[in-house]
Amino acid sequence: MNKLAGIMLTETSSPLIQWLWRGAMVLAGIILLTMYYDVFDYYEVGIVVLTAFCMALIGQNWMGIRWYIIVVGLLSLFAIQRYANDLTLANSDFFLNYMLASQSAFMWMSALFVMATVTYFAGLFLRSEFTQKIGTALTWSASAMGMIGLMVRWKESYLIGPDVGHIPVSNLYEVFILFAIITSILYLFYERRYQTRALGGFVLLVISSAVAFQLWYTFERQAHEIQPLVPALQSYWMKIHVPANFVGYGAFAMAAMIGVAYLLKSWRQSVNPQGLLATTLPDKAVMDDLMYKAIALGFAFFTLATILGALWAAEAWGGYWSWDPKETWALIVWLNYAAWLHMRMTKGWHGRPMAWWAVIGLFVTLFAFLGVNMFLSGLHSYGTL
């Protein structure tokens, strides 16, 4: 615990900066509602208000996220204004065509995440703190481009037609992008808090895998095309159920990749205690604590998402639970991590068994997220590949 206390960083801004930031977020929310109130429904208004509140809370002591929100907000608004209600400008306007139209932004996001993965690993193997700092900057940039792309895609859907417009969390293409953004932001938070960049390459590896799938899905299935929502998704529940789910997925994925790093360090310490991975990766107590915090956070959000999903099912299908394959596997995921936390908190389990469990848990989660869509059918069949 002393090692953890020495590593964890508490970053506190002055009261004036905190109040200025809170005021800026309130002002930003008011501006958005003023500009787009005519196209937002009541639930999207609620999302804007809740987002402004959460960003005010999160950003008051985290300088990195403050700059992230400012850059994403300004560039998103700039891109939206460039459209001037004409979707065809995406191919002729310089800034839209090469940088800020949703597809351009997503391509930048993909390239930057892969570059960040390589850079983090290069910094780890070269023992270069400067190189790892570049990895952090690339990760922030990639996440920003992804979020800009989602914001602009939201506007693009309305430019196609008011009946087509929807928040971009409705299909596998969009949620893979959301997964990459959420996982990277979660990692950057813990990177700052624990003052270690040695885990960046491992966490970015799962993000790059998601990016690779998203690119395949784009070019093979033309999944990037914006389509009207199917009737089952025309619900306000989608706008809160899906993001909550993917905070859970992102946290579980991060925990699994930290588990991989933990197992590698344990193995190398037993073979060569002075080897590269044995000496450059964080202390095992730090990684063990990180796995616990990530899974606890993911479990909280996944539980919330499951409850919201049950409420959505009751409205859409007349029952809270129907043992649909997606629901069944969501329950399996929930039970898996509930058991992990139970053994950690009540039995004191830690170390290699819990690291292996976190890694295996990722494959269980991956099947619940993607495998069910590929191999099983049910009420969630609108999410098939």
N, C-alpha and C positions, 0 to 999 in steps of 0.2 A: 504493500500500500504506500510506503514511503516513496518508492520509485514512481508510482502513478502520480502522487501529489507533486513530485518534482517536475514531471513532464507536462501535466495538464496546464493549460494556459487560460487565465481569465482576462479577457480583453474588455475594458470598461471605458466608455466614452464619458465626457463631461456631461453634466445635466443639461447644459445649454444645447450641446450637439444632439442629445437625445430628444429634447423638445422640438428642435428644428426639424429633425428627421420625422418625428411623428406628425408635425404640421405639414411637412412636404407630402407625406403619404395621404393624409386627409385631403389636401388640395388636389393631388393626382387623381384620387377617387372621384372627387367632385367634377373635375374636368372630363374624365372619361364618361361619367354618367350624363353630363351636359351634352357631350358630342354625340353619344351613341344611344341615348335613351330611347329613341324612336325605333331602334332595331333590337334592343335588348328586351327579353321577357322578364317577368318578375324574378325568376330564379337566377338569371344572369346578372341582374342588378344586385341580388344577394351575394353572388360570387364576387363581384367587384368590391362590395363593401367588406366582405369577410377577408378577401385578399389584401385590401388596403390595411385592415387591422392587423393581420398576421405579419405583413411586411414591416409595419411600424414596430411590432414587437421583436421580430427576429433581427431587424437591421439596426436597432438602437445601440448594440454593442458589438456589431460585426461589420467592420469597414468594408471587407471584400464584398459582402452581399449588398451593401448600399450602392457601391459602384456598379455592381451587376444589374441591380434593379433600374438604376438611372440610365445605363447604356441600353438595356433591353427596351425600356419604356420609350426613350427618345427615338431610337432607330426604328422601332415598330411603328410609332406614330408618323415618322418621316416616310416610311415605306407605304403606309396606308394612304397618306396624302398624295404620294406620287401617282397612285392609281387614278385619282380623280374620277372614281366610279366607272372606269373603263378597264376591264380585265385584260384586254388585248395589249395594254401598255407593258405587260410583263415581258413581252418579247422585243419591245422597241426602246423602252426607257433604259438607259445605261445602268443606273443604280439597281433597278428591279431585275433586269436581265442577268446581271453578273454577281449581284450580292444579296438582295433583300427580298425578292419574290420567294415564296415559300420553298419552291424546289431548289433555287439557288442557295438559300440559307441552309437547307438540309444537306446539300452537297458539301458546303463549307463545314458544317458540323461534323459530317462523317470523316472528312479529311483531317480535321483538327483533332478529333478523338483518336484516330489511328496514330497521328504524329505524337500526341501526348503519351500514348501507351509506349511507343518506341523510346521517347525521350526519358520517361520515368525509368524504364529498365536500363537505358544507357547511363543515367545518373547513378543508379544503384550499382551497376557493375564497374563503373569508372570511379566510384566513390566521390562523385562530384555534386556538391550541394547546389552549385550554380546551375548545372544541367537539370537537376530536379526542380529547381525554381522555374525554369522554362517550361517543364512539364505541367506545373501548377498553372502558369499563365495560359498555356494551350488548353488546359481543361476548362478554365473559366471562359475562354474564348469560344470553345466548342459548345459549351452549355448555353452561352449567350446566343449564338447563332441558331441553335435548335429552338430556343424559346422564342426568338424573333420569328423564326419560320412558322411556329404554331400560331402566334398572334396574327401574323399576316395571312396564314391559311384560313383562320377564322373569318377575317374580312373577305377573303377571296370567295368563300362559300356563299356569302351574302351577295357578292357581285354576280355570281351565277344566277341567283334568284332568291327572293325572300323565303320561298318555301324550301329551298335547298340549304340555306344557312344554318349552321350548327357549330357548337363548340367542338374543336378537333380532338375528340377522345373516343371516336365512334367505331374504329376498326383496328385491325392488327397493325397496319402501317402507322397510324397516328400514335397508338399506344406504345409501340416500340421506340418511337422518338421520345415520348413522354418518359418511358423507363430510363433511357439513356440520360436524360436531363436530371431526373430526380436522383438517380444513383450517383451521378457526378456531384451534385450539390451536397448530398448527404456525406459523401467522401470528403469533399472540401471542408465541410464543417468539422469533421473529426480530425482531418489533417491539421487544421489550425489549432484545434483544442489540445491535441496531443503533441504538436510540434514535431511531426515525423512525416517525411515524404517517401520513405522507403517502401510503403505499401501501395503507392500510387499505381505502379505498373500492374500489380495483381488485380486491383479493383478495376482499372481501365481495361484490362483484358476482357472482362465479361461485358463491359460496355462496347468495346470494339466488336465483340461477337454479335451483339444485338445490332450494331450498325451494319455488319456484313449481311445479316439476315434481312434487314430493312432494305439494303441495296438490291439484294437478290429479288426480294418481293416487289421492288419497284420495277426493275427491268424485265423480270420474267412474267409477272402477273399484272403489270400496269396498275399497281395498287395505289399509286400516288394520285390518280384521278379522283376528284371530289365527286361523291355520289350522294343523292338524297338519302336521308335516314330511312331505314326500314321501320315499319310501324312499331315494332317492339322497342326500338331505341328512341322513339319520340316521347321522351319522358324527362322530367326534371331530375329524376333519380340518377340518370346516367351522369349528370354533371358533377355529382358529388361521390357516387359510388366508385366510378372508375379511378379518379385521382387518388382517393383513399387507398384503393387496392394497390396502386402502383407505388405508393410510398412503402407499403408492406413488401412488395416484390423487390424494390430497390434495396431496402435494408437487409432483406434475407440474402440477396445476391452479394452484397458487400460483406456480410458476415461469412459467407462461404469462401470468398476469395481471401479474406483474412485468415480463415481456417487453413487454406492451402499454404499460405505463407508460414503459419505456425508449424504445420507439419514438416515443411521443408527445413525450417530452422532446427526443429527437433532432430530430424534425420542428419543434417550436416553437423550438428553439435556432437552427435554420437560417433560420426566418422572422422571429422576434422574440426575440432573446436575452434581453430584459428582460421577456418576457411571464410570465403567471401560472404556467403549467406548467413553463416553462423555469427558473424561479427557485424554485418551491416543491417540486418533486419532488426526491428524493434525488439525489446525485451519480451519474453514470452508472457510475462504478467500483463504487459500493456496490451498485447494482441488478444489475450484471453478476456481482458476487460472490454476491449473494443467489440469483440464478438458478442459478449453479453449485452452491451448497450444497444448494438445494432439490432439484435434479435428482439430485445424488449420493445424497442421503438416499432419495429416492423410488426410485431404481434399486436400491439395496441391499435395500429392503423388497419391491420388486416381484420381484426375483430370488429372494428367500426364498419369497415367495408362489407363484411359478411352480414351484419345487422341491417345495413342500408339495402343490401341486395335482397334480403328477406322481405323487407317492406316493399321494395320494387316488385318482387315476385307476387306478393299479395295483391297489389294493384293491377298488375298485368295479367296474371294467370289465375287469380282467385285463391291462392294458398301461399303460405309463407315458405313452405318447403315441399319439394316434389321428388326428391332423390334423382333429379336430373344428373347426368354424368359430371357436368361442371360443378354443380352444387356438392355432389358427393366428394369429388376430389378437393374442393375448397375446404370441406370438413376435414379431410385427411391432412391437408397442409396445416390447418389450425390445430388439430390434435398433435401433430408432430412437434410443432414449436411450443405448444402448451406443455408437452412432456419435457422438452428440452429445458424450458424455464423452471419447471417443477423440480427436475433433478438438480439443476444449478442452485436454486434458492433454498430448497429444503434438505437436499442431501449433500450439498457442497461439491458436486461434481465439477471438475474443470480440467483443463489441459487437453491432451491428445484425444481422449474419447469424445469430448465435446466438439473438438475441431473436426474430427471425422463425421460426427453427427451433423454439424453445420454444412459440411460439403455434401453429404448425402441428401440433406434437406433441400439443397438447391435443385437437385435432380427431381425430387418429389414435386417441388414448386414448379419447375419447368414443365413437367408433364401436365400438371393442373392448368397451367397457363396456355401451353402450346399443344401438348400431346393430345389432350381431350379434343381440341379443335381439329386435329389431323386424323384421329383414329376412331373417335366416338361421335355419336349424334344424339341430339336431344333438343330441348327447348332453346338452347344457346347455339343452334346450328347456324345462325347468321354470322358467327365468327369463324366459320370454317375457312381453311386455306384453299 
